[in-house]
Amino acid sequence: MYYKFFVEYQVKPSFLSVKAGDCVVIKSQSYHSSSQNIQDYWIGRVIYCIGGARDPSSWTLFQVINIDNGEVKIINADTVKMILMPKKVDLLNN
């Protein structure tokens, strides 16, 4: 009897690729009104990446600055929905 094993490849969540200096889209908490479910997104720049207890190289929290009002927040990594602009790499000084 032969068994076929299929490995399901999932797309890597975008927050795993985030680095300090990246501009990212962040999902705010959902607001529920009587007529609709409103989801709010905002753009922030990552200041610092905080690793988890089990794997320090796997980010669980980010310290970000809101580019609209300058507010600094610490957010859960899974609220990052996409990387808009990665940090520019200066090839001359690295």
Buried (B, 14 or more C-beta within 10 A) or exposed (E): EEEEEEEEEEEEEBBEEBEEEBBBBBBEEEEEEEEEEEEEEBBBBBBEBEEEEEEEEEBBBBBBBBEEEEEEEEBEBEBBBEBEEEBEEEEEEE
